[in-house]
Amino acid sequence: MKTLTVFQGSIAALAFALSVPFFSITHAADSTSASIRLDWRPGAQHSPFFLARERGYYRDEGLELEIISGSGSSDTIQQVGSGRVELGVADAFVLSQGAEQRVPVTSIAAYYQRSPVVVMSPQNAPVTSPEQLPGVKLGHNRGSATSQGLTALVAANDMALTDLNLIPVGFGVQPLLAGQVEAMMGFAMGQPVEAEEAGMPIQTMPISEHGVDNYGLMLVANSNFLEDHPELVQGFVSATLRGINDAVTDPEAAVAALMAAVDERDAARELKVLAATIPYWLGENGDVSVIGHQELTRWEQTIAIAKELGLVEAAPDAAGIFTTQFVQD
């Protein structure tokens, strides 16, 4: 049975919106303005955009970029698909759902090379392999992206959710801190940082290291906008990749750029978030050469996992969901 998502529930409204193009670009004498909608509220995981803007990389490409806070990948895909914003950051699974529904959104670069979902546990009682999962009380937020990651993890390791002792939890880490659960699902740059700030050293077990080989967040563009303005999309991608590389080599500057643009952020905490984020921009063994790169086999695997999870029924054509024209070897 196919899983109903927020994205699918609002597809009728999106179909109507698609009939009314709403591109917000405006042409000035030497530059073009465009908007990117994030997947969530701005944090250190988004700092490359702020750093690239602060250092003038977008302006160097003739682009004035507005960075808009997000409220989930489904919303971002809707906004980009309808043309209300030109660019976005969205989860690869949600993009696959959009492709199945013929929403005109294309992945133009990989932001996270793999899923950031992890199993987190106290360092003094660590969970380091999937085989340990049946023996622990595992915090589980049903219906969330971390729940999807857990489902993929157990399937990749010849187990089932019924093999596990699942305890319903929210997104906070209090159940782990209080000992109500012995491990819980989370995002590498989220809950583990929160738990360690509360005084609990954390062991993380990334699902990407245990058989779940799918893309995470992607940089996306409205497909019609991409076709009409390839030079602008190229400029955006080039400037953003410069921002990612700078954030990797100079995390303090990246967090400072974020702090200058976003209120109510703690610099010390955001540095920890950024440290946990950087590995997901890189390839194996910290390979910086793969930043932004996409490939067909990984997209085929991502879509296959989405189908196994019930997120899509008729798997969309992997070759039609992304383009490599903006990130060259």
C-alpha positions in Angstrom: 0.0 0.0 0.0 1.3 3.4 -0.9 2.2 5.7 2.0 0.1 9.0 2.0 2.3 12.0 2.4 1.7 15.7 2.8 3.1 16.1 -0.7 0.6 13.7 -2.3 -2.3 15.2 -0.3 -1.8 18.6 -1.8 -1.1 17.6 -5.4 -4.4 18.8 -6.7 -3.7 22.3 -5.4 -0.2 22.1 -7.0 -1.6 21.0 -10.3 -3.7 24.2 -10.4 -0.8 26.3 -9.4 1.3 24.8 -12.2 -1.1 26.4 -14.7 -0.1 29.8 -13.6 3.6 30.5 -13.9 4.9 32.8 -11.2 8.6 33.2 -11.8 9.9 35.9 -9.5 13.1 36.8 -11.4 13.6 40.4 -12.2 16.3 41.7 -14.6 18.4 44.6 -13.5 21.2 46.3 -15.5 23.9 43.7 -14.7 22.2 41.1 -12.5 19.2 38.8 -12.1 17.4 38.2 -8.9 16.2 34.7 -7.9 15.0 32.9 -4.8 16.0 29.6 -3.2 13.7 28.0 -0.7 15.5 25.8 1.9 14.2 22.5 3.2 13.9 23.9 6.7 14.8 26.9 8.9 18.3 28.2 8.2 21.1 26.6 10.2 24.7 25.8 9.7 23.8 23.0 7.3 22.7 25.8 5.0 25.7 28.1 5.7 27.3 27.7 2.2 24.5 29.8 0.7 25.0 32.6 3.2 28.8 32.4 2.8 28.7 32.5 -1.0 26.3 35.4 -0.8 28.4 37.3 1.7 31.6 36.8 -0.3 29.9 38.0 -3.5 30.1 34.7 -5.4 26.5 34.9 -6.6 27.0 38.5 -7.6 30.1 37.4 -9.5 27.8 35.2 -11.5 25.3 38.1 -12.2 22.8 36.8 -9.6 21.2 38.4 -6.6 20.0 35.5 -4.5 17.2 35.6 -1.9 17.4 32.8 0.7 14.0 31.8 2.0 13.3 29.7 5.1 11.6 26.3 4.4 9.1 24.1 6.2 9.9 20.7 4.7 11.0 19.3 1.4 7.4 18.7 0.3 6.6 22.4 0.6 9.9 23.2 -1.3 9.0 20.9 -4.2 5.5 22.5 -4.4 6.9 26.0 -4.4 9.6 25.3 -7.0 7.2 23.2 -9.1 4.6 26.0 -9.2 7.3 28.5 -10.1 6.8 30.7 -7.0 10.5 30.2 -6.4 13.1 29.2 -9.0 15.5 27.1 -6.8 15.3 24.9 -3.7 16.8 22.4 -1.4 14.8 19.2 -1.1 15.0 15.5 -0.2 15.7 13.1 -3.0 12.8 10.8 -2.0 10.3 13.8 -2.1 11.7 14.8 -5.5 11.1 11.2 -6.7 7.5 11.6 -5.5 7.2 14.8 -7.4 8.6 13.2 -10.6 6.0 10.5 -10.4 3.4 13.2 -10.3 5.0 15.1 -13.2 5.9 18.1 -11.1 8.4 20.1 -13.2 11.4 20.0 -10.8 14.9 18.8 -11.7 17.8 18.0 -9.5 20.8 20.2 -10.6 23.4 19.1 -8.0 23.7 16.8 -5.0 23.7 18.7 -1.7 24.0 15.7 0.6 25.7 12.8 -1.2 23.9 10.3 1.1 21.1 10.1 3.7 21.9 11.9 7.0 19.7 9.6 9.0 21.5 7.8 11.9 20.8 5.5 14.8 22.1 7.4 17.9 22.9 5.9 21.2 25.0 6.7 24.3 28.7 6.2 23.9 28.7 4.1 27.1 26.2 1.7 25.6 26.7 2.1 21.9 24.7 0.6 19.0 27.3 0.1 16.2 25.6 -2.5 14.0 22.1 -3.3 12.7 22.3 -6.7 14.3 22.1 -5.0 17.8 18.8 -3.3 17.0 16.4 -6.1 18.1 18.0 -6.1 21.5 17.4 -2.4 22.4 14.4 -0.1 23.0 14.5 2.1 19.9 12.9 5.5 19.8 10.9 5.8 16.6 9.0 8.8 15.2 6.5 7.1 12.9 5.9 8.8 9.6 9.0 10.9 9.7 12.0 10.8 7.3 13.9 9.1 10.1 11.2 6.4 10.2 11.7 5.9 6.4 15.4 5.6 7.0 14.9 2.9 9.7 12.5 1.0 7.4 15.2 1.0 4.6 17.9 0.0 7.1 16.1 -3.1 8.4 15.2 -4.1 4.9 18.8 -3.8 3.7 19.9 -6.0 6.6 17.2 -8.7 6.1 15.2 -7.7 9.1 11.7 -6.3 9.6 10.3 -3.6 11.8 8.4 -6.3 13.7 11.7 -7.6 14.9 12.4 -4.4 16.8 11.2 -3.0 20.1 10.0 0.3 18.8 9.1 3.1 21.3 7.1 6.1 19.9 8.9 9.4 20.4 8.9 12.9 19.0 11.9 14.8 17.5 13.4 15.8 20.8 16.1 13.7 22.6 14.6 13.7 26.1 13.5 10.1 25.9 17.1 9.1 25.3 18.4 11.4 28.0 15.9 10.1 30.5 16.6 6.4 29.7 13.1 5.8 28.3 14.8 4.4 25.1 18.3 3.0 24.6 18.7 4.3 21.1 16.7 6.5 18.8 16.6 7.6 15.2 17.8 11.1 14.2 19.6 13.3 11.7 23.4 13.4 12.1 23.4 17.2 12.3 20.4 17.5 14.6 19.6 15.2 17.6 23.1 14.0 18.3 24.3 17.6 18.7 21.3 18.3 21.0 22.0 15.3 23.2 25.7 16.1 23.5 24.9 19.7 24.5 22.7 18.2 27.2 25.7 16.2 28.5 25.3 12.8 26.9 28.2 11.8 24.6 26.7 10.1 21.5 27.6 7.2 19.2 26.0 7.5 15.7 25.5 4.7 13.3 24.7 6.2 9.8 22.3 4.1 7.8 24.4 5.0 4.7 27.2 2.8 6.1 24.9 -0.2 6.5 23.3 -0.9 3.1 21.1 2.2 2.5 22.7 3.8 -0.6 20.5 6.8 -1.5 20.9 10.5 -2.1 20.0 12.9 0.7 19.2 16.6 0.0 19.5 17.9 -3.5 19.7 21.3 -5.1 16.7 21.6 -7.4 15.3 24.0 -10.0 12.0 24.5 -11.8 12.4 22.5 -15.0 10.9 25.2 -17.2 13.0 27.9 -15.6 16.1 25.7 -16.1 15.4 25.4 -19.8 14.8 29.1 -20.2 17.7 30.3 -18.0 20.5 27.8 -18.1 23.1 30.5 -17.6 21.5 31.6 -14.4 21.2 28.1 -13.1 24.9 27.5 -14.0 25.9 30.6 -12.1 23.9 29.6 -9.0 25.4 26.1 -9.0 29.0 27.4 -9.5 28.7 29.9 -6.7 27.1 27.5 -4.3 29.8 24.9 -4.9 32.4 27.6 -4.1 30.4 28.3 -0.9 30.4 24.6 0.1 34.1 24.3 -0.5 34.8 27.4 1.5 32.6 26.1 4.4 34.6 22.9 4.4 37.9 24.7 4.7 36.8 27.6 6.8 33.8 26.5 9.1 34.2 29.6 11.3 33.6 31.9 8.4 30.6 29.9 7.2 29.0 30.1 10.7 29.8 33.8 10.9 28.0 34.4 7.6 25.0 32.5 8.9 25.0 34.4 12.2 25.1 37.8 10.3 22.0 36.9 8.4 19.9 34.8 10.8 18.8 35.9 14.3 18.8 33.7 17.4 21.5 31.3 16.6 24.3 30.0 18.9 27.7 30.1 17.1 29.2 27.4 19.2 26.3 25.0 18.6 26.2 25.9 14.9 29.9 25.0 14.5 29.0 21.5 15.9 26.1 21.3 13.4 28.4 22.2 10.6 31.0 19.7 11.6 28.4 17.0 11.5 27.1 18.2 8.1 30.4 18.5 6.2 30.8 14.7 5.7 27.5 14.5 3.8 28.8 17.0 1.2 31.8 14.9 0.6 32.6 11.5 -0.9 34.2 8.5 0.8 37.2 9.3 2.9 36.4 13.0 2.7 36.7 13.3 -1.1 36.0 16.9 -2.0 36.0 16.2 -5.7 32.5 14.7 -5.6 30.8 17.8 -4.1 27.7 18.4 -6.1 28.1 15.4 -8.4 25.2 13.1 -9.3 25.2 9.8 -11.2 22.6 7.6 -12.8 23.2 4.5 -10.7 22.8 6.3 -7.4 19.6 7.8 -8.6 18.3 4.4 -9.8 19.1 3.1 -6.3 17.4 6.1 -4.6 14.3 5.6 -6.6 14.3 1.8 -6.0 14.5 2.5 -2.2 11.6 5.0 -2.5 9.6 2.3 -4.3 10.4 -0.3 -1.6 9.3 2.2 1.1 6.0 2.7 -0.7 6.8 6.4 -1.4 6.3 5.9 -5.2 4.2 3.3 -7.1 5.4 3.6 -10.7 9.0 4.5 -10.2 9.9 7.5 -12.3 12.7 7.4 -14.9 15.9 8.1 -13.1 17.5 9.7 -16.1 14.7 12.3 -16.2 14.9 13.4 -12.6 18.4 15.0 -12.7 20.9 16.7 -14.9 24.7 16.8 -14.8 25.1 19.7 -17.2 25.9 22.2 -14.3 28.5 20.1 -12.4 31.3 18.9 -14.7 34.2 16.6 -13.8 
